[in-house]
Amino acid sequence: MSVKPLIIIIVILILLSLSSSLFFLFKDQGAGKRSVYSLGIRVSLAAMLLILVTYGLYTGELGNSVPWGS
């Protein structure tokens, strides 16, 4: 399986976690622990994203060149 779809899925999951954390923050008014749990999930997803990007660059599936270069 290619790395690019996995990266897109993880970014979408990070955005969903961010929005749910914002919702829980407003709903609980800072008193609940649900926003803290969402932060933990978001940090774990960000670590997975870094690992996937590193793996993609290492294996050559992701390039690090600019499109306007020669």
Secondary structure as the mmCIF struct_conf table of DSSP 4:
data_model
#
loop_
_struct_conf.conf_type_id
_struct_conf.id
_struct_conf.beg_label_comp_id
_struct_conf.beg_label_asym_id
_struct_conf.beg_label_seq_id
_struct_conf.end_label_comp_id
_struct_conf.end_label_asym_id
_struct_conf.end_label_seq_id
HELX_RH_AL_P HELX_RH_AL_P1 VAL A 3 ASP A 28
TURN_TY1_P TURN_TY1_P1 GLN A 29 GLY A 30
BEND BEND1 GLY A 32 LYS A 33
HELX_RH_AL_P HELX_RH_AL_P2 ARG A 34 THR A 59
TURN_TY1_P TURN_TY1_P2 GLY A 60 GLY A 60
BEND BEND2 GLU A 61 LEU A 62
TURN_TY1_P TURN_TY1_P3 PRO A 67 TRP A 68
#
